[in-house]
Amino acid sequence: MATTVQMSRELQQTLTERKFSKKETYEEVIWDLIEDGRELDEQTKKELEESRDEIKQGNFYTLDHVKKELNL
């Protein structure tokens, strides 16, 4: 069910600036904003911490290294 939402011109302009494409709807922009503001779940936090530890230990590949490996 669709509904109408009132907003100021300033908010409309801000939402328009956040669109990735002209075809993107305000609803899509708002959902993206909501998603960005959600708290990370515990599994994601754990995986991020593990990734940080791997980087500190030097267990990663640079873009240049990957390009060289793939002959790009």
PDB file of N, CA, C and O in Angstrom:
ATOM      1  N   MET A   1       0.840  -1.165   0.000  1.00  0.00           N
ATOM      2  CA  MET A   1       0.000   0.000   0.000  1.00  0.00           C
ATOM      3  C   MET A   1       0.893   1.239   0.000  1.00  0.00           C
ATOM      4  O   MET A   1       1.741   1.393   0.879  1.00  0.00           O
ATOM      5  N   ALA A   2       0.712   2.097  -0.955  1.00  0.00           N
ATOM      6  CA  ALA A   2       1.484   3.330  -1.049  1.00  0.00           C
ATOM      7  C   ALA A   2       0.816   4.422  -0.229  1.00  0.00           C
ATOM      8  O   ALA A   2      -0.398   4.407  -0.024  1.00  0.00           O
ATOM      9  N   THR A   3       1.613   5.359   0.233  1.00  0.00           N
ATOM     10  CA  THR A   3       1.095   6.482   0.997  1.00  0.00           C
ATOM     11  C   THR A   3       1.881   7.735   0.636  1.00  0.00           C
ATOM     12  O   THR A   3       2.951   7.654   0.033  1.00  0.00           O
ATOM     13  N   THR A   4       1.362   8.857   0.995  1.00  0.00           N
ATOM     14  CA  THR A   4       2.025  10.126   0.745  1.00  0.00           C
ATOM     15  C   THR A   4       2.722  10.591   2.012  1.00  0.00           C
ATOM     16  O   THR A   4       2.184  10.460   3.112  1.00  0.00           O
ATOM     17  N   VAL A   5       3.917  11.133   1.853  1.00  0.00           N
ATOM     18  CA  VAL A   5       4.685  11.628   2.989  1.00  0.00           C
ATOM     19  C   VAL A   5       5.022  13.087   2.727  1.00  0.00           C
ATOM     20  O   VAL A   5       5.487  13.441   1.643  1.00  0.00           O
ATOM     21  N   GLN A   6       4.787  13.927   3.719  1.00  0.00           N
ATOM     22  CA  GLN A   6       5.152  15.328   3.581  1.00  0.00           C
ATOM     23  C   GLN A   6       6.586  15.523   4.044  1.00  0.00           C
ATOM     24  O   GLN A   6       7.005  14.959   5.055  1.00  0.00           O
ATOM     25  N   MET A   7       7.346  16.336   3.286  1.00  0.00           N
ATOM     26  CA  MET A   7       8.712  16.646   3.669  1.00  0.00           C
ATOM     27  C   MET A   7       9.064  18.031   3.163  1.00  0.00           C
ATOM     28  O   MET A   7       8.460  18.538   2.218  1.00  0.00           O
ATOM     29  N   SER A   8      10.031  18.621   3.795  1.00  0.00           N
ATOM     30  CA  SER A   8      10.481  19.951   3.386  1.00  0.00           C
ATOM     31  C   SER A   8      11.264  19.845   2.075  1.00  0.00           C
ATOM     32  O   SER A   8      11.725  18.767   1.701  1.00  0.00           O
ATOM     33  N   ARG A   9      11.402  20.951   1.401  1.00  0.00           N
ATOM     34  CA  ARG A   9      12.212  20.996   0.171  1.00  0.00           C
ATOM     35  C   ARG A   9      13.662  20.627   0.484  1.00  0.00           C
ATOM     36  O   ARG A   9      14.337  19.967  -0.306  1.00  0.00           O
ATOM     37  N   GLU A  10      14.122  21.069   1.654  1.00  0.00           N
ATOM     38  CA  GLU A  10      15.496  20.770   2.061  1.00  0.00           C
ATOM     39  C   GLU A  10      15.715  19.258   2.187  1.00  0.00           C
ATOM     40  O   GLU A  10      16.724  18.740   1.709  1.00  0.00           O
ATOM     41  N   LEU A  11      14.783  18.552   2.823  1.00  0.00           N
ATOM     42  CA  LEU A  11      14.893  17.106   2.955  1.00  0.00           C
ATOM     43  C   LEU A  11      14.807  16.442   1.587  1.00  0.00           C
ATOM     44  O   LEU A  11      15.569  15.522   1.290  1.00  0.00           O
ATOM     45  N   GLN A  12      13.894  16.900   0.766  1.00  0.00           N
ATOM     46  CA  GLN A  12      13.763  16.336  -0.579  1.00  0.00           C
ATOM     47  C   GLN A  12      15.071  16.499  -1.352  1.00  0.00           C
ATOM     48  O   GLN A  12      15.506  15.570  -2.032  1.00  0.00           O
ATOM     49  N   GLN A  13      15.695  17.660  -1.256  1.00  0.00           N
ATOM     50  CA  GLN A  13      16.961  17.905  -1.942  1.00  0.00           C
ATOM     51  C   GLN A  13      18.056  16.984  -1.408  1.00  0.00           C
ATOM     52  O   GLN A  13      18.849  16.440  -2.178  1.00  0.00           O
ATOM     53  N   THR A  14      18.095  16.814  -0.090  1.00  0.00           N
ATOM     54  CA  THR A  14      19.089  15.934   0.517  1.00  0.00           C
ATOM     55  C   THR A  14      18.901  14.495   0.052  1.00  0.00           C
ATOM     56  O   THR A  14      19.876  13.818  -0.275  1.00  0.00           O
ATOM     57  N   LEU A  15      17.660  14.023   0.020  1.00  0.00           N
ATOM     58  CA  LEU A  15      17.388  12.666  -0.457  1.00  0.00           C
ATOM     59  C   LEU A  15      17.751  12.521  -1.927  1.00  0.00           C
ATOM     60  O   LEU A  15      18.288  11.494  -2.341  1.00  0.00           O
ATOM     61  N   THR A  16      17.460  13.542  -2.706  1.00  0.00           N
ATOM     62  CA  THR A  16      17.795  13.513  -4.138  1.00  0.00           C
ATOM     63  C   THR A  16      19.312  13.400  -4.316  1.00  0.00           C
ATOM     64  O   THR A  16      19.780  12.666  -5.186  1.00  0.00           O
ATOM     65  N   GLU A  17      20.070  14.112  -3.508  1.00  0.00           N
ATOM     66  CA  GLU A  17      21.534  14.065  -3.597  1.00  0.00           C
ATOM     67  C   GLU A  17      22.091  12.701  -3.224  1.00  0.00           C
ATOM     68  O   GLU A  17      23.182  12.339  -3.665  1.00  0.00           O
ATOM     69  N   ARG A  18      21.360  11.941  -2.420  1.00  0.00           N
ATOM     70  CA  ARG A  18      21.825  10.626  -1.982  1.00  0.00           C
ATOM     71  C   ARG A  18      21.485   9.512  -2.968  1.00  0.00           C
ATOM     72  O   ARG A  18      21.931   8.378  -2.792  1.00  0.00           O
ATOM     73  N   LYS A  19      20.707   9.814  -3.996  1.00  0.00           N
ATOM     74  CA  LYS A  19      20.340   8.802  -4.988  1.00  0.00           C
ATOM     75  C   LYS A  19      21.576   8.374  -5.769  1.00  0.00           C
ATOM     76  O   LYS A  19      22.427   9.196  -6.111  1.00  0.00           O
ATOM     77  N   PHE A  20      21.660   7.078  -6.046  1.00  0.00           N
ATOM     78  CA  PHE A  20      22.742   6.559  -6.864  1.00  0.00           C
ATOM     79  C   PHE A  20      22.430   6.710  -8.349  1.00  0.00           C
ATOM     80  O   PHE A  20      23.337   6.763  -9.180  1.00  0.00           O
ATOM     81  N   SER A  21      21.153   6.777  -8.675  1.00  0.00           N
ATOM     82  CA  SER A  21      20.731   6.983 -10.057  1.00  0.00           C
ATOM     83  C   SER A  21      19.423   7.772 -10.057  1.00  0.00           C
ATOM     84  O   SER A  21      18.728   7.844  -9.043  1.00  0.00           O
ATOM     85  N   LYS A  22      19.104   8.352 -11.192  1.00  0.00           N
ATOM     86  CA  LYS A  22      17.875   9.137 -11.287  1.00  0.00           C
ATOM     87  C   LYS A  22      16.635   8.269 -11.115  1.00  0.00           C
ATOM     88  O   LYS A  22      15.591   8.763 -10.688  1.00  0.00           O
ATOM     89  N   LYS A  23      16.736   6.991 -11.439  1.00  0.00           N
ATOM     90  CA  LYS A  23      15.590   6.078 -11.349  1.00  0.00           C
ATOM     91  C   LYS A  23      15.348   5.569  -9.926  1.00  0.00           C
ATOM     92  O   LYS A  23      14.288   5.013  -9.640  1.00  0.00           O
ATOM     93  N   GLU A  24      16.318   5.755  -9.042  1.00  0.00           N
ATOM     94  CA  GLU A  24      16.159   5.293  -7.665  1.00  0.00           C
ATOM     95  C   GLU A  24      15.050   6.094  -6.984  1.00  0.00           C
ATOM     96  O   GLU A  24      14.969   7.312  -7.141  1.00  0.00           O
ATOM     97  N   THR A  25      14.203   5.404  -6.234  1.00  0.00           N
ATOM     98  CA  THR A  25      13.091   6.071  -5.559  1.00  0.00           C
ATOM     99  C   THR A  25      13.526   6.586  -4.200  1.00  0.00           C
ATOM    100  O   THR A  25      14.540   6.158  -3.649  1.00  0.00           O
ATOM    101  N   TYR A  26      12.739   7.516  -3.668  1.00  0.00           N
ATOM    102  CA  TYR A  26      13.006   8.003  -2.309  1.00  0.00           C
ATOM    103  C   TYR A  26      12.891   6.859  -1.312  1.00  0.00           C
ATOM    104  O   TYR A  26      13.631   6.822  -0.329  1.00  0.00           O
ATOM    105  N   GLU A  27      11.986   5.940  -1.547  1.00  0.00           N
ATOM    106  CA  GLU A  27      11.848   4.804  -0.642  1.00  0.00           C
ATOM    107  C   GLU A  27      13.145   3.999  -0.585  1.00  0.00           C
ATOM    108  O   GLU A  27      13.575   3.595   0.495  1.00  0.00           O
ATOM    109  N   GLU A  28      13.766   3.765  -1.735  1.00  0.00           N
ATOM    110  CA  GLU A  28      15.025   3.028  -1.759  1.00  0.00           C
ATOM    111  C   GLU A  28      16.125   3.779  -1.001  1.00  0.00           C
ATOM    112  O   GLU A  28      16.918   3.176  -0.279  1.00  0.00           O
ATOM    113  N   VAL A  29      16.158   5.091  -1.176  1.00  0.00           N
ATOM    114  CA  VAL A  29      17.143   5.908  -0.461  1.00  0.00           C
ATOM    115  C   VAL A  29      16.920   5.801   1.040  1.00  0.00           C
ATOM    116  O   VAL A  29      17.875   5.631   1.798  1.00  0.00           O
ATOM    117  N   ILE A  30      15.682   5.898   1.472  1.00  0.00           N
ATOM    118  CA  ILE A  30      15.363   5.826   2.900  1.00  0.00           C
ATOM    119  C   ILE A  30      15.714   4.450   3.463  1.00  0.00           C
ATOM    120  O   ILE A  30      16.285   4.365   4.550  1.00  0.00           O
ATOM    121  N   TRP A  31      15.389   3.375   2.751  1.00  0.00           N
ATOM    122  CA  TRP A  31      15.744   2.032   3.217  1.00  0.00           C
ATOM    123  C   TRP A  31      17.259   1.889   3.351  1.00  0.00           C
ATOM    124  O   TRP A  31      17.740   1.281   4.307  1.00  0.00           O
ATOM    125  N   ASP A  32      18.016   2.446   2.400  1.00  0.00           N
ATOM    126  CA  ASP A  32      19.475   2.402   2.497  1.00  0.00           C
ATOM    127  C   ASP A  32      19.964   3.128   3.748  1.00  0.00           C
ATOM    128  O   ASP A  32      20.876   2.658   4.428  1.00  0.00           O
ATOM    129  N   LEU A  33      19.355   4.272   4.049  1.00  0.00           N
ATOM    130  CA  LEU A  33      19.730   5.016   5.250  1.00  0.00           C
ATOM    131  C   LEU A  33      19.418   4.225   6.516  1.00  0.00           C
ATOM    132  O   LEU A  33      20.211   4.210   7.458  1.00  0.00           O
ATOM    133  N   ILE A  34      18.284   3.581   6.531  1.00  0.00           N
ATOM    134  CA  ILE A  34      17.906   2.757   7.695  1.00  0.00           C
ATOM    135  C   ILE A  34      18.890   1.612   7.856  1.00  0.00           C
ATOM    136  O   ILE A  34      19.341   1.330   8.966  1.00  0.00           O
ATOM    137  N   GLU A  35      19.225   0.955   6.762  1.00  0.00           N
ATOM    138  CA  GLU A  35      20.159  -0.167   6.810  1.00  0.00           C
ATOM    139  C   GLU A  35      21.530   0.281   7.321  1.00  0.00           C
ATOM    140  O   GLU A  35      22.162  -0.416   8.115  1.00  0.00           O
ATOM    141  N   ASP A  36      21.984   1.445   6.862  1.00  0.00           N
ATOM    142  CA  ASP A  36      23.278   1.969   7.297  1.00  0.00           C
ATOM    143  C   ASP A  36      23.310   2.224   8.798  1.00  0.00           C
ATOM    144  O   ASP A  36      24.368   2.129   9.420  1.00  0.00           O
ATOM    145  N   GLY A  37      22.173   2.543   9.380  1.00  0.00           N
ATOM    146  CA  GLY A  37      22.123   2.883  10.794  1.00  0.00           C
ATOM    147  C   GLY A  37      21.926   1.707  11.717  1.00  0.00           C
ATOM    148  O   GLY A  37      21.992   1.864  12.936  1.00  0.00           O
ATOM    149  N   ARG A  38      21.689   0.542  11.173  1.00  0.00           N
ATOM    150  CA  ARG A  38      21.453  -0.628  12.026  1.00  0.00           C
ATOM    151  C   ARG A  38      22.740  -1.125  12.656  1.00  0.00           C
ATOM    152  O   ARG A  38      23.823  -0.995  12.085  1.00  0.00           O
ATOM    153  N   GLU A  39      22.605  -1.684  13.817  1.00  0.00           N
ATOM    154  CA  GLU A  39      23.733  -2.238  14.550  1.00  0.00           C
ATOM    155  C   GLU A  39      24.193  -3.533  13.878  1.00  0.00           C
ATOM    156  O   GLU A  39      23.373  -4.326  13.416  1.00  0.00           O
ATOM    157  N   LEU A  40      25.499  -3.736  13.828  1.00  0.00           N
ATOM    158  CA  LEU A  40      26.036  -4.974  13.286  1.00  0.00           C
ATOM    159  C   LEU A  40      25.731  -6.128  14.238  1.00  0.00           C
ATOM    160  O   LEU A  40      25.774  -5.960  15.456  1.00  0.00           O
ATOM    161  N   ASP A  41      25.423  -7.294  13.684  1.00  0.00           N
ATOM    162  CA  ASP A  41      25.168  -8.439  14.548  1.00  0.00           C
ATOM    163  C   ASP A  41      26.493  -8.974  15.086  1.00  0.00           C
ATOM    164  O   ASP A  41      27.560  -8.608  14.593  1.00  0.00           O
ATOM    165  N   GLU A  42      26.425  -9.828  16.082  1.00  0.00           N
ATOM    166  CA  GLU A  42      27.614 -10.319  16.776  1.00  0.00           C
ATOM    167  C   GLU A  42      28.534 -11.109  15.847  1.00  0.00           C
ATOM    168  O   GLU A  42      29.755 -11.017  15.967  1.00  0.00           O
ATOM    169  N   GLN A  43      27.968 -11.879  14.931  1.00  0.00           N
ATOM    170  CA  GLN A  43      28.780 -12.663  13.996  1.00  0.00           C
ATOM    171  C   GLN A  43      29.596 -11.737  13.102  1.00  0.00           C
ATOM    172  O   GLN A  43      30.776 -11.991  12.860  1.00  0.00           O
ATOM    173  N   THR A  44      28.982 -10.672  12.612  1.00  0.00           N
ATOM    174  CA  THR A  44      29.685  -9.722  11.756  1.00  0.00           C
ATOM    175  C   THR A  44      30.797  -9.028  12.533  1.00  0.00           C
ATOM    176  O   THR A  44      31.899  -8.841  12.017  1.00  0.00           O
ATOM    177  N   LYS A  45      30.508  -8.648  13.769  1.00  0.00           N
ATOM    178  CA  LYS A  45      31.537  -8.014  14.602  1.00  0.00           C
ATOM    179  C   LYS A  45      32.730  -8.954  14.800  1.00  0.00           C
ATOM    180  O   LYS A  45      33.883  -8.529  14.738  1.00  0.00           O
ATOM    181  N   LYS A  46      32.440 -10.228  15.037  1.00  0.00           N
ATOM    182  CA  LYS A  46      33.495 -11.223  15.226  1.00  0.00           C
ATOM    183  C   LYS A  46      34.337 -11.356  13.958  1.00  0.00           C
ATOM    184  O   LYS A  46      35.566 -11.399  14.026  1.00  0.00           O
ATOM    185  N   GLU A  47      33.676 -11.422  12.803  1.00  0.00           N
ATOM    186  CA  GLU A  47      34.389 -11.560  11.537  1.00  0.00           C
ATOM    187  C   GLU A  47      35.238 -10.325  11.225  1.00  0.00           C
ATOM    188  O   GLU A  47      36.338 -10.450  10.687  1.00  0.00           O
ATOM    189  N   LEU A  48      34.739  -9.150  11.556  1.00  0.00           N
ATOM    190  CA  LEU A  48      35.516  -7.935  11.357  1.00  0.00           C
ATOM    191  C   LEU A  48      36.769  -7.935  12.234  1.00  0.00           C
ATOM    192  O   LEU A  48      37.851  -7.563  11.779  1.00  0.00           O
ATOM    193  N   GLU A  49      36.622  -8.344  13.464  1.00  0.00           N
ATOM    194  CA  GLU A  49      37.771  -8.401  14.372  1.00  0.00           C
ATOM    195  C   GLU A  49      38.797  -9.413  13.872  1.00  0.00           C
ATOM    196  O   GLU A  49      40.000  -9.156  13.931  1.00  0.00           O
ATOM    197  N   GLU A  50      38.333 -10.565  13.380  1.00  0.00           N
ATOM    198  CA  GLU A  50      39.255 -11.565  12.837  1.00  0.00           C
ATOM    199  C   GLU A  50      39.989 -11.014  11.616  1.00  0.00           C
ATOM    200  O   GLU A  50      41.183 -11.260  11.440  1.00  0.00           O
ATOM    201  N   SER A  51      39.286 -10.283  10.789  1.00  0.00           N
ATOM    202  CA  SER A  51      39.910  -9.684   9.607  1.00  0.00           C
ATOM    203  C   SER A  51      40.962  -8.656  10.000  1.00  0.00           C
ATOM    204  O   SER A  51      42.034  -8.599   9.398  1.00  0.00           O
ATOM    205  N   ARG A  52      40.660  -7.850  11.000  1.00  0.00           N
ATOM    206  CA  ARG A  52      41.639  -6.866  11.484  1.00  0.00           C
ATOM    207  C   ARG A  52      42.901  -7.560  11.995  1.00  0.00           C
ATOM    208  O   ARG A  52      44.016  -7.103  11.742  1.00  0.00           O
ATOM    209  N   ASP A  53      42.714  -8.665  12.714  1.00  0.00           N
ATOM    210  CA  ASP A  53      43.855  -9.418  13.226  1.00  0.00           C
ATOM    211  C   ASP A  53      44.700  -9.974  12.080  1.00  0.00           C
ATOM    212  O   ASP A  53      45.928  -9.931  12.137  1.00  0.00           O
ATOM    213  N   GLU A  54      44.050 -10.491  11.049  1.00  0.00           N
ATOM    214  CA  GLU A  54      44.781 -11.024   9.893  1.00  0.00           C
ATOM    215  C   GLU A  54      45.590  -9.923   9.208  1.00  0.00           C
ATOM    216  O   GLU A  54      46.726 -10.151   8.793  1.00  0.00           O
ATOM    217  N   ILE A  55      45.013  -8.749   9.091  1.00  0.00           N
ATOM    218  CA  ILE A  55      45.730  -7.627   8.468  1.00  0.00           C
ATOM    219  C   ILE A  55      46.936  -7.243   9.310  1.00  0.00           C
ATOM    220  O   ILE A  55      48.017  -7.000   8.773  1.00  0.00           O
ATOM    221  N   LYS A  56      46.757  -7.186  10.632  1.00  0.00           N
ATOM    222  CA  LYS A  56      47.875  -6.858  11.526  1.00  0.00           C
ATOM    223  C   LYS A  56      49.008  -7.872  11.399  1.00  0.00           C
ATOM    224  O   LYS A  56      50.181  -7.523  11.532  1.00  0.00           O
ATOM    225  N   GLN A  57      48.648  -9.137  11.138  1.00  0.00           N
ATOM    226  CA  GLN A  57      49.640 -10.208  11.002  1.00  0.00           C
ATOM    227  C   GLN A  57      50.239 -10.248   9.594  1.00  0.00           C
ATOM    228  O   GLN A  57      51.150 -11.031   9.327  1.00  0.00           O
ATOM    229  N   GLY A  58      49.731  -9.413   8.704  1.00  0.00           N
ATOM    230  CA  GLY A  58      50.254  -9.370   7.340  1.00  0.00           C
ATOM    231  C   GLY A  58      49.646 -10.400   6.411  1.00  0.00           C
ATOM    232  O   GLY A  58      50.170 -10.640   5.323  1.00  0.00           O
ATOM    233  N   ASN A  59      48.555 -11.009   6.821  1.00  0.00           N
ATOM    234  CA  ASN A  59      47.883 -12.021   6.004  1.00  0.00           C
ATOM    235  C   ASN A  59      46.854 -11.377   5.080  1.00  0.00           C
ATOM    236  O   ASN A  59      45.649 -11.468   5.312  1.00  0.00           O
ATOM    237  N   PHE A  60      47.351 -10.725   4.026  1.00  0.00           N
ATOM    238  CA  PHE A  60      46.460 -10.104   3.051  1.00  0.00           C
ATOM    239  C   PHE A  60      47.229  -9.908   1.752  1.00  0.00           C
ATOM    240  O   PHE A  60      48.455 -10.013   1.718  1.00  0.00           O
ATOM    241  N   TYR A  61      46.496  -9.624   0.693  1.00  0.00           N
ATOM    242  CA  TYR A  61      47.081  -9.360  -0.614  1.00  0.00           C
ATOM    243  C   TYR A  61      46.723  -7.943  -1.041  1.00  0.00           C
ATOM    244  O   TYR A  61      45.586  -7.503  -0.871  1.00  0.00           O
ATOM    245  N   THR A  62      47.691  -7.238  -1.592  1.00  0.00           N
ATOM    246  CA  THR A  62      47.412  -5.914  -2.126  1.00  0.00           C
ATOM    247  C   THR A  62      46.812  -6.054  -3.519  1.00  0.00           C
ATOM    248  O   THR A  62      46.915  -7.109  -4.145  1.00  0.00           O
ATOM    249  N   LEU A  63      46.193  -4.996  -3.994  1.00  0.00           N
ATOM    250  CA  LEU A  63      45.638  -5.002  -5.342  1.00  0.00           C
ATOM    251  C   LEU A  63      46.744  -5.239  -6.364  1.00  0.00           C
ATOM    252  O   LEU A  63      46.551  -5.986  -7.324  1.00  0.00           O
ATOM    253  N   ASP A  64      47.895  -4.611  -6.167  1.00  0.00           N
ATOM    254  CA  ASP A  64      49.014  -4.810  -7.093  1.00  0.00           C
ATOM    255  C   ASP A  64      49.450  -6.269  -7.140  1.00  0.00           C
ATOM    256  O   ASP A  64      49.740  -6.802  -8.211  1.00  0.00           O
ATOM    257  N   HIS A  65      49.494  -6.912  -5.974  1.00  0.00           N
ATOM    258  CA  HIS A  65      49.869  -8.330  -5.919  1.00  0.00           C
ATOM    259  C   HIS A  65      48.862  -9.192  -6.695  1.00  0.00           C
ATOM    260  O   HIS A  65      49.261 -10.066  -7.465  1.00  0.00           O
ATOM    261  N   VAL A  66      47.606  -8.955  -6.501  1.00  0.00           N
ATOM    262  CA  VAL A  66      46.561  -9.735  -7.182  1.00  0.00           C
ATOM    263  C   VAL A  66      46.648  -9.510  -8.691  1.00  0.00           C
ATOM    264  O   VAL A  66      46.538 -10.458  -9.468  1.00  0.00           O
ATOM    265  N   LYS A  67      46.843  -8.273  -9.101  1.00  0.00           N
ATOM    266  CA  LYS A  67      46.978  -7.970 -10.540  1.00  0.00           C
ATOM    267  C   LYS A  67      48.161  -8.731 -11.129  1.00  0.00           C
ATOM    268  O   LYS A  67      48.068  -9.293 -12.220  1.00  0.00           O
ATOM    269  N   LYS A  68      49.267  -8.744 -10.401  1.00  0.00           N
ATOM    270  CA  LYS A  68      50.455  -9.441 -10.883  1.00  0.00           C
ATOM    271  C   LYS A  68      50.185 -10.941 -11.000  1.00  0.00           C
ATOM    272  O   LYS A  68      50.566 -11.571 -11.987  1.00  0.00           O
ATOM    273  N   GLU A  69      49.529 -11.506  -9.990  1.00  0.00           N
ATOM    274  CA  GLU A  69      49.192 -12.937 -10.000  1.00  0.00           C
ATOM    275  C   GLU A  69      48.278 -13.299 -11.164  1.00  0.00           C
ATOM    276  O   GLU A  69      48.386 -14.385 -11.733  1.00  0.00           O
ATOM    277  N   LEU A  70      47.377 -12.383 -11.514  1.00  0.00           N
ATOM    278  CA  LEU A  70      46.414 -12.640 -12.591  1.00  0.00           C
ATOM    279  C   LEU A  70      46.892 -12.103 -13.947  1.00  0.00           C
ATOM    280  O   LEU A  70      46.155 -12.131 -14.932  1.00  0.00           O
ATOM    281  N   ASN A  71      48.125 -11.620 -13.976  1.00  0.00           N
ATOM    282  CA  ASN A  71      48.693 -11.061 -15.195  1.00  0.00           C
ATOM    283  C   ASN A  71      47.833  -9.966 -15.797  1.00  0.00           C
ATOM    284  O   ASN A  71      47.580  -9.953 -17.002  1.00  0.00           O
ATOM    285  N   LEU A  72      47.391  -9.063 -14.965  1.00  0.00           N
ATOM    286  CA  LEU A  72      46.573  -7.942 -15.441  1.00  0.00           C
ATOM    287  C   LEU A  72      47.386  -6.680 -15.558  1.00  0.00           C
ATOM    288  O   LEU A  72      46.858  -5.638 -15.944  1.00  0.00           O
TER     289      LEU A  72
END
